Amino acid sequence: MIELEMIGGAGTVTGSKYVLRTNRATVLLDCGLFQGPRKESFEKNRALPVNPAALDAVVLSHAHLDHSGALPVLWQRGYRGPIYATPATRALCVPMLEDSAAIQLSDSRHIDKLIARGVDLQPVSPLYTADDAVGAIELMIGLPYHRTQVIAPGVTLTFLDAGHVLGSAIVVLDLDDEGAHTRLAFTGDLGRSGLPILRDPEVVTGAHCLITESTYGDRLHPELGDTIETFAATIRRTIARGGKVIIPAFALERAQELIYTLQQLRTAKRVPSVPVYVDSPLAIKVTDVFRLHPECMRREVFSQLRGSGSPFDFPGLTYVTDVEASKELDLSSEPSIIIAGSGMCEGGRVLHHLRATIEDARTTVLIVGFQAEHTLGRRLVEQRRDVKIFGVLRPRHADVVSLGGLSAHADQRGLVEYAEAARARGPLRRVILVHGEDAARAGLASRLAAAQFPLVDIPLAGARIRL
């Protein structure tokens, strides 16, 4: 018996958690935070419907919080078994999880202050502490790409490069159950080919079942060159009217790619030389981790890192760590570019910058990644006239520009091509679509059916699939 249960990340792009059970073992694939409305997120993340005592192992595809952010909750509930990840993912989880704990505490205190001023909000307590984050990190075991490891009775793990973020992995599990062998591949988040920093995703061989993300399963990305020109034109237009460009960005990968792209645009004189601020202590720590993991990067990028011309630094670029320095950015009237977390505008310093600039028509909020349902980022993409920031409804006069072409996720074409490549290299019988909203999964399922994949599943949250 081999069974896969959808705990999270089915019908949504957040909260990825999948429990794999055989007659001999139970393994959790990813343990991510659900991101959405504050009350709903708190309730779902606090619930964590996983029995820690039943788990033989946890396997982590990459360090983004929607895949890793609930690991401290699992530790808090008593889990003390191994958590397998690539060395780069383990290194990234140190600042990522500690920062998550710190942001939860900071946001909780900020909400308390608003309540004290009479704002009608419910108090929110942090899901976990920094000590819980450290506890989870202590359980992590770094497994390099292509190295095989027995992680539970009858379960052997191999990581392949997913090309999505630094250290991201396609999880390959060889399952021996009652004499039968099954190879299962879980993409985590699948990257795009041809991105500037990371290597292309590796194709799994010999897989019987492919569990694949479907974030952009119903759409195609614009050409990267066209997207970069729109990016540059948006900056030029905003700076010309004396405004600020606010870019919500995940500290992992997206911030580094934006810095890399801005460096190239500045060198080519395609954007004005205004101050650029990376207002994210986490992004600074993550950028430092990049320098330690050449195994995840294209050779030309790592060569730059080793030399004097770092791709993550240029004149006019300032990394902001101090809280007071962050506040001064909102007091300044000078045109500038501010990159700040979090990527879906559900926490972090970007909320303070949005609060200060959302009513200024000179401002542009530049959205460069996928925005899940019910997040502030999604409401901005939907061009809502009024948006709630820190519980206060504010009129939006700022311009909002969305650039899907900078995404680090494979689009529909990339997802179909990956499945076809895996089928060409093994007896692929089944594809299971996860980590996508329903429309995206339906669109991808239709394309896979047209490509003559015989069995494509679109499971609901809570569903159990016999493999």
C-alpha positions in Angstrom: 0.0 0.0 0.0 1.3 3.4 -1.0 -0.9 6.4 -0.2 -0.5 10.2 -0.5 -2.6 12.5 1.7 -3.1 16.2 0.8 -2.7 18.1 4.1 -2.1 21.5 2.4 -1.1 23.0 -0.9 -4.1 21.4 -2.8 -6.3 24.1 -4.5 -4.0 26.8 -3.2 -0.4 27.8 -3.6 0.5 28.0 0.1 0.8 25.7 3.1 2.4 22.8 1.2 2.2 19.5 3.2 1.8 16.0 1.8 1.9 12.8 3.9 3.3 9.7 2.1 2.4 6.4 3.7 3.5 2.9 2.9 3.0 -0.3 5.0 6.4 0.3 6.5 6.9 4.1 6.8 5.3 7.6 7.0 7.1 10.6 5.4 6.0 14.2 5.3 6.8 16.1 2.2 7.2 19.8 3.0 5.8 21.6 6.0 4.8 25.1 4.8 2.9 28.0 6.3 -0.5 28.9 4.9 -0.5 32.5 3.8 -3.8 34.5 3.5 -6.2 36.4 5.7 -4.7 36.9 9.1 -7.4 35.0 11.1 -7.7 32.1 8.6 -3.9 31.8 8.4 -3.5 31.8 12.1 -6.2 29.1 12.5 -4.9 26.8 9.8 -1.2 27.1 10.8 -2.0 26.6 14.4 -4.0 23.4 13.6 -1.3 21.6 11.7 -3.2 18.3 11.1 -0.1 16.1 11.2 0.7 13.6 13.9 4.4 14.1 14.7 4.7 10.7 16.5 3.7 8.9 13.3 6.4 10.4 11.1 9.6 8.6 10.3 11.1 11.5 8.4 10.4 14.9 6.9 11.7 15.9 3.4 11.9 19.6 2.5 12.0 20.7 -1.1 13.2 24.2 -0.5 13.4 27.1 2.0 10.4 29.3 1.0 8.1 29.7 4.0 5.1 28.3 2.2 7.1 25.0 2.1 9.2 25.2 5.2 7.6 27.8 7.6 5.6 25.4 9.7 8.6 23.2 10.7 9.0 25.0 14.0 5.3 24.2 14.8 6.0 20.6 14.1 9.0 20.7 16.4 6.8 22.5 19.0 4.4 19.6 18.8 7.1 17.1 19.7 8.6 16.0 16.4 12.3 15.0 16.9 13.0 12.9 13.8 15.2 13.9 10.8 14.4 16.7 8.4 16.2 16.1 5.1 17.1 19.1 2.8 19.9 20.1 0.5 22.9 21.8 2.3 21.9 25.2 0.7 18.3 24.8 1.9 19.4 24.0 5.4 21.7 27.1 5.4 18.8 29.3 4.2 16.4 27.9 6.7 18.5 29.3 9.6 17.8 33.0 8.7 14.4 32.3 7.1 12.8 30.5 10.1 14.4 32.8 12.7 13.1 35.8 10.7 9.7 34.3 10.5 9.5 34.0 14.2 10.8 37.6 14.7 8.2 39.0 12.2 5.4 37.1 13.9 6.4 38.7 17.2 6.8 42.1 15.7 3.4 42.0 13.9 1.8 40.8 17.1 3.1 43.7 19.1 2.1 46.1 16.3 -1.4 44.8 16.3 -1.5 45.2 20.1 -0.5 48.9 19.7 -3.3 49.4 17.1 -5.8 47.8 19.4 -4.7 50.1 22.2 -5.4 53.1 19.9 -8.9 51.9 19.3 -8.6 50.0 16.1 -11.1 47.1 15.9 -8.7 44.1 15.6 -8.3 40.8 17.4 -5.0 40.2 19.1 -2.7 37.7 17.5 0.0 35.6 19.2 3.0 34.3 17.4 2.8 30.7 16.1 6.3 30.0 17.4 9.4 31.5 18.9 13.0 31.8 17.7 13.8 28.8 20.0 11.2 26.7 18.2 12.9 27.7 14.9 16.3 26.7 16.2 14.9 23.4 17.4 13.6 22.6 13.9 16.9 23.6 12.3 18.8 21.3 14.6 16.9 18.4 13.1 17.9 19.2 9.6 20.3 16.9 7.7 22.0 18.3 4.6 21.9 15.8 1.7 23.7 17.0 -1.5 22.2 16.7 -5.0 22.4 13.1 -6.5 23.4 11.5 -3.2 21.1 8.6 -2.2 20.0 8.1 1.4 17.7 5.6 3.1 15.5 7.8 5.2 12.8 5.3 6.5 12.1 1.6 6.1 11.8 0.9 2.4 12.2 4.6 1.4 15.4 6.0 -0.3 15.8 9.7 -1.1 17.6 11.5 -3.9 17.6 15.2 -4.5 17.8 16.7 -8.1 18.2 20.4 -8.8 14.7 22.1 -9.3 16.2 25.4 -10.5 13.6 27.4 -8.6 15.6 29.0 -5.7 19.0 28.4 -4.2 19.1 24.8 -3.0 15.6 23.9 -4.3 15.2 20.2 -5.0 13.1 17.8 -6.9 12.4 15.0 -4.3 12.9 11.5 -5.8 11.7 8.7 -3.5 12.3 5.0 -4.3 9.7 3.0 -2.4 10.0 -0.7 -1.8 6.7 -1.9 -0.4 5.9 -5.6 0.0 8.3 -6.5 -2.8 7.1 -3.9 -5.3 9.2 -0.9 -6.4 7.8 2.5 -7.1 9.7 5.7 -8.0 7.9 8.8 -7.0 9.1 12.4 -7.9 7.8 15.5 -6.2 8.9 18.8 -7.9 8.4 21.1 -5.0 8.4 24.4 -6.9 9.7 23.8 -10.4 12.0 26.5 -11.8 12.2 28.0 -15.3 15.0 27.3 -17.8 17.3 30.1 -18.7 17.0 32.2 -15.5 20.1 34.4 -14.9 21.4 33.0 -11.7 20.4 29.4 -11.2 20.9 26.3 -13.2 18.0 24.7 -15.2 15.8 22.0 -13.6 17.1 18.4 -13.8 14.8 15.8 -15.3 14.0 12.7 -13.2 14.5 9.3 -14.8 12.5 6.2 -14.1 9.6 7.8 -12.3 6.3 6.0 -12.1 4.4 9.0 -10.5 5.1 12.7 -10.8 3.7 15.1 -8.1 4.0 18.5 -9.7 3.3 22.0 -8.7 0.9 24.0 -10.9 1.1 27.6 -9.8 1.1 28.9 -13.4 -0.6 25.8 -14.9 -3.2 27.9 -16.8 -1.0 30.6 -18.3 2.3 31.4 -20.1 4.9 33.8 -19.0 5.8 36.8 -21.3 9.2 36.7 -22.9 11.8 37.6 -20.4 13.3 40.3 -22.6 9.9 42.0 -22.9 9.3 41.7 -19.2 12.6 43.4 -18.4 11.8 46.2 -20.7 8.5 46.8 -19.0 10.3 46.6 -15.7 12.7 49.3 -16.9 10.0 51.5 -18.4 8.0 51.4 -15.2 11.0 52.6 -13.2 11.7 55.3 -15.7 8.1 56.5 -15.7 7.8 56.5 -11.9 11.1 58.3 -11.3 10.2 60.9 -13.9 7.1 61.9 -11.9 9.1 62.1 -8.7 7.7 58.9 -7.2 9.0 55.8 -5.5 9.0 52.3 -6.8 7.9 49.8 -4.1 8.7 46.2 -4.9 7.4 43.5 -2.5 9.8 40.6 -2.9 10.6 37.4 -1.2 14.0 37.6 0.4 15.1 34.3 -1.1 15.9 34.4 -4.8 13.5 37.1 -5.9 15.4 39.9 -4.2 18.7 38.6 -5.6 17.3 38.4 -9.1 15.9 41.9 -8.9 19.3 43.3 -7.7 21.1 41.4 -10.5 18.6 42.7 -13.1 18.9 46.3 -11.8 22.7 46.1 -11.9 22.5 45.1 -15.6 19.9 47.8 -16.4 22.0 50.5 -14.6 25.1 49.4 -16.4 23.3 49.6 -19.7 21.9 53.1 -18.7 18.3 51.8 -19.3 17.1 53.1 -15.9 18.1 56.3 -14.0 20.7 56.2 -11.3 18.4 56.8 -8.3 19.0 55.2 -4.9 18.1 51.5 -4.6 17.3 50.2 -1.1 17.0 46.5 -0.1 15.1 47.0 3.1 15.3 43.4 4.3 17.8 42.1 6.9 16.7 38.7 5.8 17.6 39.3 2.1 21.1 40.5 3.2 21.6 37.2 5.1 20.3 35.2 2.2 22.6 37.0 -0.2 25.5 36.0 2.0 24.4 32.3 1.8 24.5 32.5 -2.0 28.3 33.0 -1.9 28.7 29.7 -0.1 26.9 27.5 -2.5 28.3 27.5 -6.1 26.8 24.1 -6.7 23.4 25.8 -7.2 24.5 28.5 -9.6 25.5 29.1 -13.2 29.3 29.1 -13.5 29.4 32.7 -14.8 27.5 34.0 -11.9 29.7 32.3 -9.3 32.7 33.6 -11.2 31.4 37.1 -10.6 30.9 36.4 -6.9 34.5 35.2 -6.6 35.8 38.3 -8.3 35.6 42.0 -7.5 32.4 42.6 -9.6 29.7 41.1 -7.4 26.3 40.8 -9.1 24.7 41.8 -5.9 26.3 45.1 -5.4 26.6 48.4 -7.4 27.0 52.1 -6.7 23.8 53.6 -5.2 22.6 50.2 -3.7 22.1 50.2 0.0 21.2 47.3 2.2 19.1 48.5 5.1 19.1 46.6 8.4 18.4 49.2 11.0 14.7 49.8 11.8 15.2 53.6 12.1 16.9 53.7 8.8 14.0 51.8 7.3 11.6 54.4 8.8 13.7 57.3 7.3 13.0 55.9 3.8 9.3 56.7 4.3 10.1 60.2 5.5 12.3 61.0 2.5 10.7 62.6 -0.6 13.5 61.6 -3.0 12.6 59.3 -5.9 14.0 55.8 -5.2 13.5 52.1 -5.6 12.7 50.1 -2.4 12.8 46.3 -2.4 11.3 44.9 0.8 9.6 41.7 2.1 7.3 40.0 2.2 6.6 39.0 -1.4 2.8 38.7 -0.9 2.6 41.8 1.3 1.4 39.8 4.3 4.1 40.8 6.7 7.5 42.4 7.0 8.7 46.0 6.2 7.0 46.3 2.9 3.7 46.8 4.8 5.1 50.0 6.4 6.3 51.3 3.1 2.9 50.6 1.5 1.1 52.3 4.4 3.3 55.4 3.8 3.0 55.5 0.0 -0.3 53.8 -1.1 -2.2 57.1 -1.2 0.5 58.9 -3.2 -0.3 58.9 -7.0 3.4 59.3 -7.8 4.1 55.8 -6.3 4.3 52.6 -8.2 3.8 49.3 -6.5 5.6 46.8 -8.7 4.4 43.2 -8.2 6.9 40.7 -9.5 5.7 37.3 -8.2 2.6 35.2 -7.8 0.1 36.5 -5.3 -2.1 33.9 -3.5 -5.8 34.4 -3.0 -6.9 36.6 -0.1 -3.5 38.3 0.3 -2.9 42.0 0.2 -0.7 41.4 -2.8 -3.6 39.8 -4.7 -5.9 42.7 -3.8 -3.3 45.1 -5.2 -3.0 43.0 -8.4 -6.8 43.2 -8.7 -6.5 47.0 -8.6 -8.8 47.3 -5.6 -9.6 51.0 -5.0 -9.2 50.6 -1.2 -6.9 48.2 0.6 -6.6 47.3 4.2 -3.1 47.7 5.7 -2.6 46.9 9.4 -6.3 46.7 9.8 -7.0 50.2 8.4 -8.8 50.7 5.0 -6.8 53.1 2.9 -7.6 54.6 -0.6 -5.2 53.4 -3.2 -3.9 56.2 -5.4 -0.6 54.5 -6.2 -0.2 52.8 -9.6 0.1 49.0 -9.5 2.0 47.2 -12.2 2.2 43.4 -12.2 5.1 41.6 -14.0 4.5 37.8 -14.2 7.4 37.3 -16.5 9.9 37.6 -13.7 8.5 34.6 -11.9 10.9 31.8 -10.9 8.1 29.2 -11.4 7.7 27.2 -14.6 4.7 28.3 -16.6 2.2 25.9 -18.3 4.5 25.2 -21.2 7.4 24.5 -18.8 5.3 22.2 -16.6 4.0 20.2 -19.6 7.5 20.0 -21.1 8.9 18.7 -17.8 6.3 16.0 -17.5 6.9 15.0 -21.1 10.6 14.8 -20.5 10.1 12.6 -17.4 7.8 10.4 -19.4 10.4 10.0 -22.1 12.9 8.8 -19.4 10.8 6.3 -17.6 7.5 4.5 -17.1 5.5 7.5 -16.0 2.0 6.4 -15.3 0.4 9.1 -13.2 0.7 12.9 -12.6 -0.7 14.5 -9.5 -1.3 18.3 -9.6 -0.7 20.2 -6.3 0.3 23.7 -5.2 -2.0 25.5 -7.5 -5.4 27.2 -7.5 -8.2 25.2 -9.0 -8.3 27.1 -12.4 -4.6 26.7 -12.8 -4.7 22.9 -12.1 -7.7 22.5 -14.4 -5.9 24.3 -17.2 -2.7 22.2 -16.7 -4.8 18.9 -16.5 -6.4 19.8 -19.8 -3.0 20.3 -21.5 -1.6 17.1 -20.0 -4.7 15.1 -21.2 -4.1 16.6 -24.7 -0.6 15.3 -24.5 -2.0 11.8 -23.8 -1.1 11.4 -20.2 -3.5 8.6 -19.1 -4.0 9.5 -15.5 -4.0 13.1 -14.1 -5.2 13.8 -10.5 -6.5 17.1 -9.2 -6.9 16.2 -5.5 -8.8 18.4 -3.0 -7.4 19.2 0.4 -7.7 16.2 2.7 -7.9 13.7 -0.2 -6.0 10.5 0.0 -4.7 8.9 -3.3 -3.7 5.3 -3.5 -0.6 5.0 -5.8 
